[in-house]
Amino acid sequence: MKKLLKITSVLAIFALIFASCQTTEEDDPAAYPLEGGAYIKLSGDGKLLGTPNDPTDLDNSLVTLTDAQAELMLTVDVPVGNSTQGVQSYELTKTFNGVETVVAQSATLPFTLTYSTVAEFLAGTGAVESDLRIGDQFIFNVRNILTDGSVTQAGAAGTFIITVNCLSDLAGTYTSSNGETVTITEVQAGVYESTQLPYLTAGGNPIPFQFSESCGTITINTLVLGSYLTVGTGVVNDDGTFTISYVLYDGSSVDAGILFDFSGPGDVVTYTP
């Protein structure tokens, strides 16, 4: 087993400094409306998961979907301290394959939208279940209807996307090929957090990290310790085990250069439930 490397306390200090300088959503100009109206936030959770009939041809394979894996919970609201002056009402729209339909309207905030069936996702789109493929997206947007009758988009924070994806179930406790006991928690559909980044610790403490899984392919593209980009890949095997390997950069982008490289064949870590 490889000896664990340790990120020094100096790096951890840099991580804290970097995190304190991050731009918040409220500071991001892209989150504000394009022309007038209110700064609206569309938040929530959801999933639309299924099993492709042919996992080797996801672009063309029919997907078996069930209502048990169809869920949407959205809330349209305005953050505290932001004005809605000049706005008469709000519309929540859904777009699929270029077809847009209004799914909710309200003159007041907050208001919500919930789905619990596949049919609700498809309603108003002109599509049927057999049209759906892995990777298809349902895009929800908020529009401001102003008192003068004009319409503006609510900005980037007023958009929420649900992607049709493969059913994923990696949550649980695993033993890694490094001899570590690791807990994997699902934080949202297809996105997981592990309690331990392989090979590295920070001051002797484990470093948690997130990864996503789609149709048997694992992707790591996340920041650890607030500012170190971690990029990697992996696969889920038929026996329930999965593997990962990764590179950790000396900053928040690949331009910072590689700090640790665990992407070689001998670095692959296997997790066994």
Backbone as CSV, one residue per row, in Angstrom:
resi,resn,N_x,N_y,N_z,CA_x,CA_y,CA_z,C_x,C_y,C_z
1,MET,0.855,-1.203,0.000,0.000,0.000,0.000,0.878,1.234,0.000
2,LYS,0.505,2.192,-0.806,1.299,3.411,-0.895,1.228,4.204,0.384
3,LYS,2.350,4.790,0.717,2.366,5.654,1.885,1.559,6.908,1.572
4,LEU,0.677,7.294,2.483,-0.145,8.476,2.276,0.709,9.721,2.296
5,LEU,0.459,10.595,1.350,1.125,11.885,1.309,0.291,12.891,2.067
6,LYS,0.899,13.952,2.535,0.177,14.951,3.303,0.312,16.320,2.658
7,ILE,-0.818,16.980,2.469,-0.795,18.365,2.031,-0.440,19.213,3.238
8,THR,0.517,20.073,3.090,1.012,20.837,4.227,0.002,21.859,4.691
9,SER,0.210,22.327,5.928,-0.693,23.332,6.486,-0.642,24.619,5.696
10,VAL,0.497,24.870,5.034,0.608,26.081,4.207,-0.410,26.042,3.081
11,LEU,-0.575,24.872,2.461,-1.564,24.730,1.386,-2.969,24.917,1.923
12,ALA,-3.219,24.405,3.109,-4.547,24.568,3.694,-4.852,26.030,3.956
13,ILE,-3.837,26.801,4.377,-4.018,28.229,4.602,-4.352,28.924,3.295
14,PHE,-3.630,28.557,2.232,-3.930,29.141,0.922,-5.352,28.812,0.506
15,ALA,-5.805,27.591,0.825,-7.166,27.203,0.473,-8.178,28.090,1.162
16,LEU,-7.932,28.396,2.436,-8.852,29.245,3.177,-8.873,30.648,2.611
17,ILE,-7.695,31.168,2.252,-7.618,32.515,1.687,-8.368,32.572,0.372
18,PHE,-8.171,31.539,-0.466,-8.825,31.517,-1.768,-10.328,31.467,-1.617
19,ALA,-10.801,30.602,-0.693,-12.246,30.455,-0.511,-12.872,31.759,-0.060
20,SER,-12.154,32.540,0.750,-12.724,33.782,1.260,-12.859,34.832,0.183
21,CYS,-12.192,34.626,-0.950,-12.231,35.608,-2.037,-13.152,35.195,-3.165
22,GLN,-13.868,34.081,-3.016,-14.721,33.606,-4.090,-15.899,34.546,-4.314
23,THR,-16.316,34.660,-5.578,-17.475,35.466,-5.933,-18.739,34.728,-5.537
24,THR,-19.633,35.388,-4.848,-20.898,34.775,-4.468,-21.889,34.918,-5.603
25,GLU,-22.976,34.156,-5.494,-24.014,34.220,-6.525,-24.559,35.634,-6.644
26,GLU,-24.707,36.328,-5.495,-25.259,37.674,-5.527,-24.308,38.653,-6.209
27,ASP,-22.971,38.316,-6.227,-22.000,39.200,-6.856,-21.839,38.918,-8.342
28,ASP,-22.401,37.828,-8.814,-22.204,37.392,-10.179,-23.165,38.128,-11.109
29,PRO,-22.643,38.950,-12.026,-23.542,39.695,-12.922,-24.420,38.783,-13.756
30,ALA,-23.951,37.557,-14.044,-24.744,36.645,-14.867,-26.006,36.181,-14.170
31,ALA,-26.057,36.357,-12.846,-27.232,35.914,-12.101,-28.360,36.927,-12.158
32,TYR,-28.085,38.105,-12.672,-29.087,39.165,-12.693,-29.818,39.189,-14.025
33,PRO,-30.984,39.806,-14.056,-31.771,39.827,-15.279,-31.054,40.568,-16.402
34,LEU,-31.373,40.162,-17.630,-30.728,40.773,-18.786,-31.215,42.201,-18.994
35,GLU,-32.495,42.447,-18.819,-33.041,43.787,-19.021,-34.177,44.021,-18.038
36,GLY,-33.936,44.751,-16.988,-34.992,45.086,-16.042,-35.556,43.879,-15.331
37,GLY,-36.646,44.108,-14.584,-37.263,43.017,-13.859,-36.578,42.751,-12.543
38,ALA,-36.824,41.579,-11.969,-36.310,41.239,-10.653,-35.228,40.175,-10.757
39,TYR,-34.329,40.191,-9.767,-33.342,39.132,-9.638,-34.052,37.947,-8.996
40,ILE,-34.335,36.918,-9.763,-35.105,35.777,-9.311,-34.195,34.563,-9.172
41,LYS,-34.408,33.802,-8.110,-33.660,32.568,-7.925,-34.587,31.382,-8.051
42,LEU,-34.220,30.449,-8.928,-34.967,29.212,-9.113,-34.145,28.092,-8.487
43,SER,-34.648,27.522,-7.401,-33.884,26.508,-6.679,-34.724,25.262,-6.463
44,GLY,-34.058,24.176,-6.142,-34.783,22.944,-5.873,-33.953,21.717,-6.141
45,ASP,-34.638,20.642,-6.442,-33.988,19.358,-6.682,-34.868,18.548,-7.614
46,GLY,-34.298,17.531,-8.217,-35.093,16.694,-9.097,-34.261,15.619,-9.747
47,LYS,-34.951,14.710,-10.409,-34.272,13.634,-11.120,-35.228,13.022,-12.132
48,LEU,-34.657,12.440,-13.171,-35.403,11.646,-14.139,-34.447,10.553,-14.598
49,LEU,-34.532,9.414,-13.910,-33.550,8.352,-14.081,-34.195,7.107,-14.658
50,GLY,-33.421,6.399,-15.481,-33.936,5.184,-16.082,-32.822,4.239,-16.469
51,THR,-33.202,3.167,-17.161,-32.252,2.140,-17.593,-32.285,2.037,-19.108
52,PRO,-31.161,2.327,-19.783,-31.151,2.204,-21.241,-31.229,0.745,-21.656
53,ASN,-32.017,0.460,-22.692,-32.131,-0.915,-23.174,-30.820,-1.424,-23.751
54,ASP,-30.029,-0.502,-24.316,-28.724,-0.855,-24.866,-27.678,0.126,-24.339
55,PRO,-27.008,-0.206,-23.243,-26.033,0.712,-22.643,-24.858,1.045,-23.542
56,THR,-24.652,0.258,-24.602,-23.527,0.522,-25.512,-23.878,1.546,-26.590
57,ASP,-25.152,1.936,-26.671,-25.591,2.884,-27.692,-26.606,3.845,-27.078
58,LEU,-26.106,4.702,-26.175,-27.004,5.565,-25.407,-27.742,6.571,-26.274
59,ASP,-27.138,7.008,-27.374,-27.788,8.009,-28.222,-29.065,7.486,-28.861
60,ASN,-29.128,6.186,-29.081,-30.266,5.623,-29.805,-31.119,4.674,-28.972
61,SER,-30.647,4.306,-27.805,-31.343,3.304,-27.016,-32.582,3.862,-26.330
62,LEU,-33.679,3.105,-26.381,-34.851,3.428,-25.579,-34.480,3.358,-24.102
63,VAL,-35.172,4.159,-23.291,-34.892,4.198,-21.852,-36.144,3.759,-21.092
64,THR,-35.961,2.809,-20.198,-37.063,2.371,-19.339,-37.120,3.273,-18.115
65,LEU,-38.225,3.998,-17.974,-38.395,4.968,-16.887,-39.556,4.553,-15.995
66,THR,-39.459,4.922,-14.713,-40.556,4.668,-13.780,-40.837,5.939,-12.992
67,ASP,-42.065,6.066,-12.512,-42.431,7.240,-11.721,-41.633,7.321,-10.421
68,ALA,-41.154,6.186,-9.940,-40.380,6.182,-8.693,-39.073,6.949,-8.830
69,GLN,-38.607,7.096,-10.073,-37.357,7.810,-10.320,-37.601,9.107,-11.098
70,ALA,-38.822,9.636,-10.996,-39.185,10.915,-11.618,-39.603,11.880,-10.524
71,GLU,-38.849,12.940,-10.369,-39.111,13.838,-9.247,-38.628,15.249,-9.566
72,LEU,-39.434,16.238,-9.183,-39.044,17.637,-9.351,-39.680,18.464,-8.245
73,MET,-38.864,19.298,-7.612,-39.349,20.208,-6.573,-38.643,21.546,-6.773
74,LEU,-39.337,22.521,-7.348,-38.747,23.818,-7.648,-39.446,24.921,-6.859
75,THR,-38.657,25.906,-6.450,-39.195,27.091,-5.789,-38.685,28.329,-6.502
76,VAL,-39.593,29.226,-6.856,-39.253,30.505,-7.466,-39.372,31.576,-6.387
77,ASP,-38.300,32.312,-6.148,-38.318,33.305,-5.078,-37.339,34.423,-5.416
78,VAL,-37.433,35.498,-4.663,-36.496,36.607,-4.798,-35.693,36.688,-3.506
79,PRO,-34.355,36.702,-3.585,-33.544,36.770,-2.369,-33.843,38.029,-1.565
80,VAL,-33.694,37.919,-0.256,-33.927,39.042,0.640,-33.054,40.222,0.221
81,GLY,-33.668,41.404,0.184,-32.928,42.611,-0.159,-32.988,42.978,-1.618
82,ASN,-33.595,42.114,-2.458,-33.734,42.414,-3.877,-35.155,42.873,-4.180
83,SER,-35.281,43.877,-5.027,-36.572,44.491,-5.316,-37.284,43.792,-6.456
84,THR,-38.628,43.757,-6.366,-39.452,43.257,-7.465,-40.258,44.399,-8.090
85,GLN,-39.851,45.625,-7.840,-40.558,46.788,-8.380,-40.616,46.731,-9.898
86,GLY,-41.793,47.014,-10.427,-41.974,47.039,-11.871,-42.364,45.707,-12.466
87,VAL,-42.436,44.659,-11.622,-42.810,43.330,-12.109,-44.269,43.055,-11.759
88,GLN,-45.045,42.682,-12.778,-46.466,42.404,-12.588,-46.707,40.949,-12.209
89,SER,-45.975,40.034,-12.841,-46.154,38.613,-12.559,-44.926,37.848,-13.061
90,TYR,-44.952,36.549,-12.807,-43.817,35.691,-13.153,-44.329,34.439,-13.854
91,GLU,-43.548,33.958,-14.804,-43.868,32.716,-15.498,-42.700,31.750,-15.361
92,LEU,-43.029,30.499,-15.122,-42.038,29.426,-15.118,-42.280,28.589,-16.365
93,THR,-41.261,28.481,-17.194,-41.409,27.758,-18.462,-40.578,26.478,-18.447
94,LYS,-40.988,25.543,-19.288,-40.256,24.287,-19.482,-39.967,24.133,-20.963
95,THR,-38.714,23.793,-21.293,-38.320,23.595,-22.683,-37.726,22.207,-22.854
96,PHE,-38.226,21.494,-23.869,-37.671,20.183,-24.219,-37.589,20.088,-25.730
97,ASN,-36.376,19.802,-26.224,-36.150,19.710,-27.676,-36.656,20.935,-28.418
98,GLY,-36.454,22.121,-27.827,-36.825,23.367,-28.473,-38.264,23.782,-28.313
99,VAL,-39.087,22.934,-27.699,-40.495,23.257,-27.483,-40.648,23.830,-26.072
100,GLU,-41.123,25.080,-25.994,-41.284,25.753,-24.709,-42.757,25.857,-24.347
101,THR,-43.062,25.595,-23.077,-44.425,25.716,-22.596,-44.408,26.347,-21.206
102,VAL,-45.414,27.154,-20.881,-45.523,27.757,-19.557,-46.142,26.731,-18.617
103,VAL,-45.451,26.450,-17.504,-45.921,25.424,-16.582,-46.440,25.994,-15.262
104,ALA,-46.160,27.257,-14.983,-46.684,27.885,-13.758,-46.630,29.393,-13.917
105,GLN,-47.603,30.087,-13.319,-47.665,31.544,-13.323,-48.071,32.032,-11.941
106,SER,-47.553,33.194,-11.551,-47.930,33.750,-10.259,-47.648,35.240,-10.238
107,ALA,-48.502,35.974,-9.517,-48.283,37.409,-9.321,-47.498,37.681,-8.045
108,THR,-47.281,36.654,-7.250,-46.569,36.814,-5.981,-45.473,35.764,-5.847
109,LEU,-44.537,36.028,-4.957,-43.443,35.108,-4.658,-43.451,34.783,-3.173
110,PRO,-43.013,33.563,-2.788,-42.539,32.493,-3.665,-43.692,31.661,-4.223
111,PHE,-43.400,30.876,-5.266,-44.338,29.850,-5.710,-43.541,28.619,-6.119
112,THR,-44.213,27.489,-6.206,-43.509,26.224,-6.388,-44.074,25.415,-7.557
113,LEU,-43.269,24.452,-7.994,-43.696,23.481,-9.002,-43.164,22.124,-8.576
114,THR,-44.029,21.112,-8.572,-43.601,19.770,-8.219,-44.084,18.764,-9.265
115,TYR,-43.241,17.795,-9.564,-43.592,16.659,-10.425,-43.291,15.382,-9.654
116,SER,-44.087,14.342,-9.937,-43.817,13.035,-9.347,-44.034,11.901,-10.340
117,THR,-44.225,12.264,-11.630,-44.429,11.247,-12.661,-43.665,11.627,-13.921
118,VAL,-43.380,10.625,-14.731,-42.740,10.867,-16.028,-43.670,11.673,-16.917
119,ALA,-44.970,11.396,-16.841,-45.946,12.088,-17.684,-45.935,13.587,-17.435
120,GLU,-45.715,14.005,-16.184,-45.688,15.438,-15.876,-44.499,16.123,-16.539
121,PHE,-43.360,15.438,-16.600,-42.213,16.005,-17.307,-42.533,16.203,-18.789
122,LEU,-43.243,15.250,-19.369,-43.507,15.278,-20.809,-44.675,16.181,-21.189
123,ALA,-45.547,16.494,-20.255,-46.754,17.266,-20.560,-46.412,18.591,-21.230
124,GLY,-47.082,18.864,-22.344,-46.911,20.119,-23.061,-45.719,20.180,-23.998
125,THR,-44.902,19.131,-24.030,-43.698,19.155,-24.875,-43.941,18.551,-26.254
126,GLY,-45.029,17.800,-26.391,-45.280,17.101,-27.646,-44.514,15.800,-27.764
127,ALA,-43.697,15.477,-26.774,-42.906,14.248,-26.793,-43.612,13.156,-25.994
128,VAL,-43.246,11.915,-26.286,-43.743,10.767,-25.529,-42.550,10.048,-24.914
129,GLU,-42.828,9.134,-24.004,-41.747,8.493,-23.252,-40.732,7.813,-24.159
130,SER,-41.194,7.214,-25.239,-40.281,6.501,-26.135,-39.337,7.448,-26.878
131,ASP,-39.606,8.757,-26.824,-38.709,9.734,-27.457,-37.479,10.030,-26.594
132,LEU,-37.550,9.730,-25.303,-36.493,10.131,-24.381,-35.243,9.279,-24.545
133,ARG,-34.093,9.943,-24.430,-32.800,9.286,-24.479,-31.934,9.793,-23.333
134,ILE,-30.981,8.995,-22.922,-30.033,9.437,-21.903,-29.327,10.698,-22.393
135,GLY,-29.281,11.707,-21.552,-28.649,12.981,-21.919,-29.626,14.061,-22.335
136,ASP,-30.884,13.689,-22.611,-31.890,14.705,-22.932,-32.100,15.617,-21.722
137,GLN,-32.465,16.875,-21.994,-32.609,17.844,-20.914,-33.972,18.536,-20.935
138,PHE,-34.523,18.710,-19.741,-35.689,19.560,-19.523,-35.173,20.826,-18.849
139,ILE,-35.373,21.972,-19.508,-34.825,23.238,-19.034,-35.958,24.116,-18.516
140,PHE,-35.854,24.515,-17.261,-36.855,25.362,-16.628,-36.293,26.768,-16.472
141,ASN,-37.067,27.768,-16.895,-36.644,29.165,-16.835,-37.751,30.035,-16.244
142,VAL,-37.329,31.128,-15.610,-38.282,32.103,-15.073,-38.264,33.358,-15.942
143,ARG,-39.464,33.896,-16.209,-39.600,35.154,-16.947,-40.316,36.179,-16.092
144,ASN,-39.867,37.430,-16.182,-40.548,38.548,-15.534,-41.546,39.169,-16.516
145,ILE,-42.793,39.307,-16.118,-43.767,40.055,-16.910,-43.872,41.436,-16.262
146,LEU,-43.363,42.450,-16.948,-43.302,43.788,-16.365,-44.645,44.508,-16.485
147,THR,-44.794,45.567,-15.700,-46.056,46.305,-15.680,-46.364,46.972,-17.007
148,ASP,-45.353,47.207,-17.837,-45.598,47.807,-19.157,-45.886,46.746,-20.214
149,GLY,-45.974,45.486,-19.795,-46.305,44.399,-20.715,-45.115,43.703,-21.330
150,SER,-43.931,44.252,-21.153,-42.743,43.618,-21.723,-42.318,42.421,-20.879
151,VAL,-41.492,41.571,-21.479,-41.063,40.327,-20.835,-39.538,40.276,-20.803
152,THR,-38.975,39.924,-19.649,-37.518,39.739,-19.550,-37.225,38.398,-18.905
153,GLN,-36.082,37.835,-19.245,-35.622,36.615,-18.590,-35.050,36.959,-17.222
154,ALA,-35.178,36.050,-16.286,-34.751,36.318,-14.911,-33.261,36.117,-14.686
155,GLY,-32.493,35.771,-15.713,-31.055,35.614,-15.562,-30.659,34.181,-15.270
156,ALA,-29.344,33.962,-15.141,-28.817,32.608,-14.986,-29.334,31.905,-13.738
157,ALA,-29.552,32.660,-12.651,-30.035,32.051,-11.415,-31.490,31.620,-11.535
158,GLY,-32.161,32.043,-12.609,-33.544,31.657,-12.848,-33.672,30.490,-13.795
159,THR,-32.635,29.658,-13.883,-32.639,28.484,-14.761,-32.325,27.228,-13.963
160,PHE,-33.036,26.147,-14.255,-32.817,24.865,-13.589,-32.947,23.775,-14.651
161,ILE,-31.999,22.842,-14.673,-31.963,21.820,-15.725,-32.030,20.421,-15.108
162,ILE,-32.919,19.589,-15.661,-32.986,18.178,-15.312,-32.535,17.376,-16.533
163,THR,-31.529,16.529,-16.342,-30.999,15.706,-17.423,-31.443,14.254,-17.241
164,VAL,-31.964,13.666,-18.300,-32.315,12.248,-18.258,-31.029,11.452,-18.098
165,ASN,-30.967,10.632,-17.077,-29.720,9.944,-16.771,-29.984,8.496,-16.391
166,CYS,-28.902,7.719,-16.330,-29.011,6.338,-15.893,-29.241,6.284,-14.392
167,LEU,-29.987,5.310,-13.969,-30.188,5.073,-12.548,-28.844,4.774,-11.899
168,SER,-28.561,5.467,-10.797,-27.265,5.336,-10.130,-27.489,5.026,-8.657
169,ASP,-26.694,4.082,-8.125,-26.878,3.689,-6.723,-25.534,3.248,-6.140
170,LEU,-24.661,4.214,-5.864,-23.337,3.901,-5.324,-23.210,4.211,-3.835
171,ALA,-24.251,4.760,-3.230,-24.164,5.116,-1.813,-23.938,3.872,-0.966
172,GLY,-23.063,4.006,0.034,-22.794,2.884,0.927,-21.406,2.960,1.515
173,THR,-21.003,1.894,2.180,-19.678,1.796,2.791,-18.817,0.834,1.974
174,TYR,-17.605,1.248,1.675,-16.705,0.475,0.828,-15.349,0.314,1.504
175,THR,-14.634,-0.720,1.098,-13.235,-0.882,1.457,-12.414,-0.650,0.198
176,SER,-11.468,0.276,0.268,-10.651,0.585,-0.902,-9.462,-0.360,-0.971
177,SER,-8.861,-0.434,-2.150,-7.674,-1.276,-2.315,-6.486,-0.718,-1.552
178,ASN,-6.619,0.491,-0.999,-5.604,1.060,-0.103,-5.797,0.611,1.340
179,GLY,-6.878,-0.129,1.593,-7.160,-0.589,2.946,-7.998,0.364,3.764
180,GLU,-8.516,1.432,3.134,-9.315,2.425,3.850,-10.795,2.050,3.798
181,THR,-11.503,2.353,4.874,-12.961,2.223,4.891,-13.557,3.577,4.535
182,VAL,-14.356,3.611,3.486,-14.849,4.861,2.912,-16.372,4.835,2.868
183,THR,-16.968,5.944,3.244,-18.420,6.086,3.139,-18.745,6.972,1.947
184,ILE,-19.620,6.495,1.078,-20.067,7.238,-0.098,-21.509,7.664,0.135
185,THR,-21.757,8.976,0.048,-23.091,9.525,0.267,-23.587,10.193,-1.007
186,GLU,-24.834,9.930,-1.395,-25.415,10.590,-2.564,-25.923,11.963,-2.154
187,VAL,-25.372,13.026,-2.760,-25.774,14.388,-2.400,-26.876,14.905,-3.324
188,GLN,-26.958,14.359,-4.518,-28.081,14.578,-5.428,-28.010,13.470,-6.453
189,ALA,-29.016,13.378,-7.314,-29.090,12.256,-8.247,-27.812,12.136,-9.073
190,GLY,-27.101,11.026,-8.901,-25.900,10.762,-9.681,-24.647,11.475,-9.209
191,VAL,-24.738,12.243,-8.124,-23.587,12.972,-7.575,-23.325,12.476,-6.164
192,TYR,-22.064,12.135,-5.870,-21.729,11.509,-4.600,-20.574,12.239,-3.926
193,GLU,-20.500,12.059,-2.598,-19.352,12.551,-1.842,-18.706,11.390,-1.111
194,SER,-17.396,11.297,-1.257,-16.617,10.290,-0.548,-15.923,10.936,0.641
195,THR,-15.778,10.172,1.715,-15.147,10.711,2.919,-13.635,10.795,2.822
196,GLN,-13.040,10.177,1.779,-11.579,10.118,1.734,-11.044,10.151,0.305
197,LEU,-10.279,11.191,0.005,-9.539,11.238,-1.252,-8.340,10.300,-1.120
198,PRO,-8.175,9.348,-2.047,-7.078,8.386,-1.907,-5.701,9.057,-1.886
199,TYR,-4.802,8.510,-1.115,-3.380,8.860,-1.058,-3.061,10.137,-0.292
200,LEU,-4.028,11.046,-0.112,-3.715,12.340,0.478,-4.499,12.588,1.764
201,THR,-3.866,13.317,2.688,-4.561,13.834,3.864,-4.178,15.293,4.028
202,ALA,-4.903,16.012,4.853,-4.574,17.403,5.182,-4.392,17.487,6.687
203,GLY,-3.150,17.621,7.128,-2.876,17.646,8.560,-3.259,16.350,9.241
204,GLY,-3.179,15.239,8.505,-3.556,13.938,9.045,-5.029,13.640,8.962
205,ASN,-5.820,14.584,8.486,-7.266,14.402,8.377,-7.664,14.017,6.958
206,PRO,-8.675,13.168,6.801,-9.123,12.786,5.460,-9.691,13.981,4.697
207,ILE,-9.557,13.933,3.384,-10.052,15.000,2.514,-11.269,14.473,1.748
208,PRO,-12.457,14.984,2.030,-13.631,14.545,1.261,-13.595,15.109,-0.158
209,PHE,-14.260,14.428,-1.076,-14.341,14.920,-2.452,-15.615,14.403,-3.094
210,GLN,-16.053,15.096,-4.137,-17.266,14.707,-4.845,-16.939,14.160,-6.227
211,PHE,-17.818,13.293,-6.709,-17.703,12.760,-8.064,-19.106,12.468,-8.585
212,SER,-19.228,12.322,-9.885,-20.518,11.986,-10.484,-20.403,10.657,-11.213
213,GLU,-21.540,9.998,-11.369,-21.585,8.719,-12.087,-22.747,8.715,-13.048
214,SER,-22.481,8.359,-14.284,-23.511,8.305,-15.310,-23.300,7.085,-16.179
215,CYS,-24.242,6.163,-16.092,-24.228,4.983,-16.966,-22.919,4.212,-16.873
216,GLY,-22.388,4.096,-15.656,-21.187,3.302,-15.431,-19.884,4.057,-15.529
217,THR,-19.935,5.323,-15.929,-18.725,6.134,-16.039,-18.657,7.127,-14.891
218,ILE,-17.543,7.150,-14.187,-17.331,8.066,-13.071,-16.483,9.236,-13.536
219,THR,-16.900,10.435,-13.143,-16.171,11.655,-13.488,-15.881,12.437,-12.212
220,ILE,-14.626,12.826,-12.049,-14.230,13.688,-10.931,-13.813,15.035,-11.509
221,ASN,-14.473,16.082,-11.084,-14.119,17.442,-11.494,-14.605,18.373,-10.389
222,THR,-13.791,18.525,-9.366,-14.230,19.210,-8.165,-13.063,19.913,-7.495
223,LEU,-13.370,20.808,-6.571,-12.348,21.454,-5.760,-12.301,20.773,-4.398
224,VAL,-11.093,20.500,-3.909,-10.932,20.005,-2.551,-10.187,21.061,-1.746
225,LEU,-10.437,21.080,-0.454,-9.855,22.088,0.436,-10.148,23.505,-0.044
226,GLY,-11.219,23.650,-0.793,-11.645,24.975,-1.211,-11.027,25.488,-2.476
227,SER,-9.842,24.980,-2.877,-9.191,25.634,-4.015,-8.307,24.736,-4.871
228,TYR,-8.265,23.434,-4.635,-7.402,22.552,-5.417,-8.243,21.714,-6.370
229,LEU,-8.128,21.991,-7.658,-8.897,21.271,-8.665,-8.460,19.812,-8.701
230,THR,-9.440,18.944,-8.644,-9.189,17.504,-8.709,-9.979,16.940,-9.884
231,VAL,-9.265,16.307,-10.816,-9.876,15.807,-12.048,-9.519,14.336,-12.196
232,GLY,-10.526,13.505,-12.465,-10.248,12.085,-12.613,-11.373,11.340,-13.287
233,THR,-11.179,10.053,-13.440,-12.163,9.194,-14.091,-12.253,7.869,-13.356
234,GLY,-13.241,7.083,-13.721,-13.401,5.761,-13.147,-14.525,5.021,-13.833
235,VAL,-14.716,3.781,-13.440,-15.784,2.965,-14.012,-16.458,2.167,-12.904
236,VAL,-17.735,1.867,-13.134,-18.484,0.981,-12.242,-18.528,-0.385,-12.889
237,ASN,-18.132,-1.408,-12.134,-18.063,-2.765,-12.665,-19.354,-3.529,-12.390
238,ASP,-19.560,-4.598,-13.135,-20.791,-5.385,-13.012,-20.947,-6.012,-11.632
239,ASP,-19.839,-6.226,-10.916,-19.916,-6.874,-9.603,-20.166,-5.890,-8.463
240,GLY,-20.411,-4.601,-8.799,-20.702,-3.603,-7.779,-19.493,-2.841,-7.286
241,THR,-18.295,-3.251,-7.687,-17.100,-2.485,-7.352,-16.956,-1.325,-8.321
242,PHE,-16.156,-0.332,-7.943,-15.838,0.729,-8.890,-14.404,1.191,-8.668
243,THR,-13.856,1.839,-9.672,-12.463,2.280,-9.621,-12.370,3.769,-9.936
244,ILE,-11.330,4.408,-9.407,-11.045,5.796,-9.758,-9.535,6.015,-9.824
245,SER,-9.145,7.036,-10.571,-7.784,7.583,-10.559,-7.921,9.067,-10.821
246,TYR,-6.915,9.864,-10.439,-7.104,11.307,-10.525,-5.786,12.069,-10.525
247,VAL,-5.915,13.365,-10.832,-4.820,14.333,-10.755,-5.291,15.491,-9.894
248,LEU,-4.440,15.981,-8.998,-4.754,17.146,-8.185,-3.833,18.285,-8.593
249,TYR,-4.440,19.441,-8.912,-3.689,20.595,-9.404,-3.355,21.559,-8.267
250,ASP,-2.334,22.344,-8.482,-1.833,23.264,-7.457,-2.608,24.582,-7.468
251,GLY,-3.916,24.511,-7.636,-4.767,25.687,-7.706,-6.120,25.288,-8.244
252,SER,-6.919,26.277,-8.621,-8.304,26.020,-9.007,-8.487,25.744,-10.494
253,SER,-7.414,25.672,-11.254,-7.514,25.366,-12.683,-6.312,24.540,-13.109
254,VAL,-6.417,23.944,-14.289,-5.307,23.137,-14.793,-4.080,23.993,-15.077
255,ASP,-4.297,25.291,-15.293,-3.168,26.194,-15.561,-2.220,26.298,-14.372
256,ALA,-2.706,25.931,-13.181,-1.862,26.006,-11.983,-0.778,24.932,-11.981
257,GLY,-0.937,23.929,-12.817,0.039,22.851,-12.873,-0.304,21.730,-11.906
258,ILE,0.236,20.563,-12.191,-0.073,19.371,-11.405,0.719,19.377,-10.097
259,LEU,-0.004,19.160,-8.998,0.631,19.036,-7.691,0.873,17.562,-7.360
260,PHE,-0.151,16.720,-7.561,-0.025,15.277,-7.368,-0.700,14.573,-8.543
261,ASP,-0.040,13.551,-9.082,-0.579,12.802,-10.213,-0.775,11.345,-9.806
262,PHE,-2.032,10.959,-9.660,-2.377,9.584,-9.339,-3.251,9.007,-10.450
263,SER,-2.849,9.265,-11.694,-3.655,8.842,-12.839,-3.058,7.655,-13.583
264,GLY,-1.911,7.161,-13.143,-1.281,6.045,-13.822,-1.946,4.721,-13.522
265,PRO,-1.636,3.694,-14.314,-2.247,2.364,-14.105,-2.020,1.823,-12.696
266,GLY,-0.863,2.127,-12.120,-0.576,1.637,-10.779,-1.239,2.425,-9.673
267,ASP,-1.902,3.543,-10.025,-2.552,4.401,-9.031,-4.043,4.132,-8.910
268,VAL,-4.605,3.319,-9.780,-6.046,3.086,-9.783,-6.472,2.452,-8.444
269,VAL,-7.507,3.045,-7.834,-8.027,2.563,-6.556,-9.365,1.863,-6.809
270,THR,-9.508,0.675,-6.262,-10.750,-0.094,-6.392,-11.521,-0.072,-5.086
271,TYR,-12.832,0.163,-5.191,-13.714,0.207,-4.023,-14.632,-1.014,-4.062
272,THR,-14.647,-1.746,-2.957,-15.456,-2.958,-2.876,-16.501,-2.811,-1.783
273,PRO,-17.790,-3.000,-2.100,-18.840,-2.844,-1.072,-18.796,-3.971,-0.040
